Amino acid sequence: MVKDVVVVIGVGGMGQTLAPRIGGGRTVLLADFSEAALETVAGQLTGLGYDVQTQQVDVSDRASLARLADTAASLGRVAQVAHTAGLSPVQASAEAILRVDLLGVALMLEEFARVIAPGGAGVVIASMAGHLAAGLPADLERALATVPAEELLALPVFASEALANPGAAYSVAKRGNILRVQAAAVPWGQRGARINSISPGVIATPMGHQELQSAHGEQMRQMIEMSGSGRIGTSEDIARAAEFLLDPQSSFITGTDLLVDGGVVAAVRTLTPAP
């Protein structure tokens, strides 16, 4: 019997937590840039009884993502796709962040729109930084949402000094993710499928801990303290949200972003004094 296929792109903290939640009775195709990480996570899941396949992928390269999409389709009905791959400001340069976080998502949305099955669903991990970056010029937001993927990094804004900073590049990239998912809801819908994004807050993953230990870690802690939840998030918090958005029970939800940040953005917008 041919099983449904679930694809998890990025096997870091969030991807590793999500995969077993959605992989039961299905073929799980894990993809990551790191072959060592793939081997480790695949071994863990196989040991727990999951049917696991792996493929190395460079999300910033269309040909690499096209091969991944084709592999997924060859394994069965592509029911769910979770894109969790990304770089943070403490991990990479502005250029690398834009290639992986912005271009990588745009390419994934286009390539998996070819193979996602009717009734299928996808989810992209964005960031609360994309909400804090809201208010970009309307023409820039439209370009981030709609220009062909290969033209994204040629937008004039990315040549500016303002986006040479990794933090600024990350915020715009994540805003682009949210907008790109909105635009992708139509072509995915034409195949009878759905696509949404999730914007996590500060999450207790290796990436999240690196951010907390960085130069702006104190500011992040202050935002957490002023939030409604008053705590850091967990990979399980994000996995549960993703599981809901991928499940048929959310069949009327597409093209939207779910902010899972413990109330940080709400607090920043309402409690921060006006300039």
Secondary structure, 3 states (H helix, E strand, C coil): CCCEEEEEECCCHHHHHHHHHHCCCCEEEEEECCHHHHHHHHHHHHHCCCEEEEEECCCCCHHHHHHHHHHHHHHCEEEEEEECCCCCCCCCCHHHHHHHHHHHHHHHHHHHCCCEEEEEEEEEECCCHHHHCCCCCHHHHHHHHHCCHHHHHHCHHHHCHHHCCHHHHHHHHHHHHHHHHHHHHHHHHHCCCEEEEEEECCECCHHHHHHHCCCCHHHHHHHHHHCCCCCCECHHHHHHHHHHHHCHHHCCCCCCEEEECCCHHHHHHHHCCCC
